[in-house]
Amino acid sequence: HVTRKLHGGIQPLGDRIMTLILQLAQSAGRTSTVLEDAFLAVGALCGALESNFAPYIQPFLPYLYTALKAHEDAQLCTVAVGLIGDISRALGNQSAQYANSFMTVLLENLQSDLVGRNVKITILSTFGDIALAIGPAFEPYLATTMNVLQQAGAVEPNPVCGCVYGAMAGLLTRMIVQLDYDLVDYVAQLREGILEAYTGIVTGLKKTEGVNFLVPHVASILDLVQRCLGEEERLDSLLRLSYGLLGDLADCYPNGQIKQYFLQQWVVSELRTKQRMVPETKKTLRWAREMVRIATQ
C-alpha cells in the first residue's frame, strides 16, 4: 500500500525494498503464501518505479520462473503470470529483451494439462500486455499467439462433448471444459481474456509497420467480436471490449485498407444499435463508430 501511495517517491528506497523482497522469496522456499505476498510487493514496486524497475529484474527472474512452473499451485501461478504483465507495462519496449523467455514459459503453461483453466485465461490476456509493451517487436510471436487465441475463441458455452481440442503452437492441446453450470461464466471470462489479448496486440502494432502483419488475422478477430456481440446475455465488459477492439482495428487502417470488413451488415447494425448500456460503454461505441466511419469513407 505504501509503495502504491508513494509511487515515484519510493525510488530512493527501491534497492532496500527489493533486497528484502529477494531475501523473503529465498527464505520462503516453497511456501506459496509468502511468495505470493513477495510477488504482489514486486508488482506494486513495478507500478511505482516503471522503467526504473529495470535494474531489479535480473536477480528476481529465477524466482518468477520457478513460480511459473509451479503448475500445481494455481494461485501462485496466476500471481506470477500477472507479474509478467506488470513488468511488461513498467518497462515498455525495454521489456523486449525478456519477451522470448516470457512467451516461451507462457506457451508451455498453456499446453500443460496441469495448469488450471483460470490460469490459462490470465495467460491469454498477458499476451496482450507483452504485445502492447513491445509493439512491433512482438512480430516473431504473432502467428503462434493468434493461432492460440483463435483456438481458444472457438470454445462455445454449449459444447457437444466435454473436451475441446485446439492446436496450440503446433501441438495438440486439450482444454477440458466441464459441462456444469459455471461453463457459461467460464466462456465469458475466456472471451474477455482473448479480447484483452487482441486489444493489446492491435494497440501495440497501431501506427507502426507491424499493422501489415495483422491483416491476415483480421477475419478471426472479428469473428470472435461478432460472436460476443451476438450473445443473448450481453455482458457489459464484453460489449466494451468488443466495441473498443472494432475501433482500434479501424484506427489501424484509416485509409480503407480493410474497409470491406467494416462494411459487413453485422458491423453496420451493431454500430447503430440503440440498446441501453452504461455510459462508459456508450462512449466506447461512439468512438468506435467514428473510427469505422473514417476507415470506410
Helices and strands as residue ranges (DSSP letters): H 2-6, G 7-13, H 14-28, H 32-49, G 50-56, H 57-68, H 74-91, G 92-95, H 96-111, H 117-134, G 135-138, H 139-153, E 163-168, E 171-176, H 183-205, H 211-214, G 215-217, H 218-229, H 236-252, H 259-262, H 265-271, H 279-296
